Amino acid sequence: MTHLVNLVEEWEALEEYTGEKLGFYQILDCDGKVEVRIATGRLGFRRAFDRADDMLLARILSFCSKRQFIQISKNVRDDVFFK
């Protein structure tokens, strides 16, 4: 079964929605840019930043840390995770 994440364009929308929900985030290197992906509940946010010192990126990562969101390092299909 496939689950969908509804992406929002503005970080503030996800920030306000979160409440006490558990969240996950991932930081990726994409062709020299820093891409961040955040999911909480059924909402998600993703954006690529040209610079690692971007103020919005710092705000997002601080938010994730304060809310104790879990950082995801990699994705693996569940049917091949245990062998």
Residue pairs with C-beta under 8 A, 6 or more apart in sequence:
4 42
5 39
5 42
5 43
5 44
6 42
6 43
6 44
7 43
7 44
7 45
7 46
8 14
8 17
8 43
8 44
8 45
11 45
11 47
11 56
11 59
11 60
13 43
13 45
14 38
14 40
14 43
14 44
14 45
15 63
17 40
17 41
17 43
18 40
18 41
18 67
21 40
21 41
22 40
22 69
22 70
23 38
23 39
23 40
23 64
23 67
23 69
23 70
24 38
24 39
24 40
24 69
24 70
24 71
24 72
25 36
25 37
25 38
25 39
25 60
25 61
25 64
25 69
25 70
25 71
25 72
26 36
26 37
26 71
26 72
26 73
27 34
27 35
27 36
27 61
27 71
28 34
28 35
28 36
28 37
29 35
30 48
33 48
33 49
33 50
34 48
34 49
34 51
34 52
34 54
34 57
35 46
35 47
35 48
35 49
36 45
36 46
36 47
36 49
36 57
36 60
36 61
37 44
37 45
37 46
38 44
38 45
38 46
38 60
38 64
38 69
40 69
45 60
47 56
49 56
49 57
51 57
64 71
